[in-house]
């Protein structure tokens, strides 16, 4: 299976403008809306971070703001 994109083979990948580390999903949504209005691309990752008390974990988000939309390339299927 192949991905159809509007990215020409001669075009380079979008450049990173800034990285934001967010602690609330509402902040993530706000950043996504702002990026969409500005026509910028984003890459979002979520991760768990252990709290200072050592007993609990909290969900966090890393949001990368890019000059354009990133294109996800298909990964080869793993044989089972």
C-alpha positions in Angstrom: 0.0 0.0 0.0 1.3 3.4 -0.8 0.5 6.9 0.4 -0.7 9.6 -2.0 0.6 13.0 -1.0 0.9 16.4 -2.5 4.6 16.5 -1.5 6.8 16.6 -4.5 9.9 14.3 -4.3 12.1 17.4 -4.7 10.5 19.3 -1.8 12.2 19.1 1.6 10.6 18.2 4.8 8.9 21.0 6.7 11.2 22.8 9.2 10.7 22.9 12.9 9.6 26.3 14.2 9.1 25.5 17.9 8.5 22.7 20.4 5.9 23.2 23.2 5.5 20.9 26.2 1.9 21.0 27.4 0.2 19.6 30.5 -3.5 20.0 29.6 -5.4 18.7 26.6 -7.2 22.0 26.3 -3.9 23.7 25.7 -3.1 21.1 22.9 -6.5 21.8 21.2 -5.8 25.6 21.4 -2.4 25.2 19.8 -3.8 23.0 17.1 -6.5 25.5 16.2 -4.0 28.4 16.1 -1.7 26.4 13.9 -4.6 25.5 11.5 -5.6 29.2 11.3 -2.0 30.1 10.4 -1.6 27.3 7.9 1.2 25.6 9.8 1.9 22.0 10.4 2.1 20.2 13.7 3.3 16.9 15.1 1.9 15.8 18.5 3.2 13.1 20.8 1.8 12.1 24.1 3.8 10.5 27.0 3.5 9.8 30.6 5.6 11.6 33.2 6.1 10.5 36.8 4.9 13.0 39.4 7.2 14.3 42.1 5.4 12.1 44.7 6.7 9.1 42.8 3.3 7.3 43.1 1.4 8.8 40.2 1.9 9.5 36.5 0.5 12.4 34.5 -0.1 12.6 30.7 1.9 15.2 28.9 2.0 16.3 25.3 4.9 17.4 23.0 3.7 19.6 20.2 6.1 20.5 17.4 5.1 23.5 15.2 6.3 23.1 11.6 6.5 25.3 8.6 4.2 22.9 6.7 2.3 19.7 7.1 4.4 16.7 7.7 3.9 13.7 5.4 3.6 10.3 7.0 5.4 7.6 5.0 4.0 4.1 5.0 6.0 1.6 7.1 6.5 -1.9 5.6 4.1 -4.4 7.0 5.6 -6.9 9.5 5.1 -10.5 8.6 3.2 -12.4 11.4 
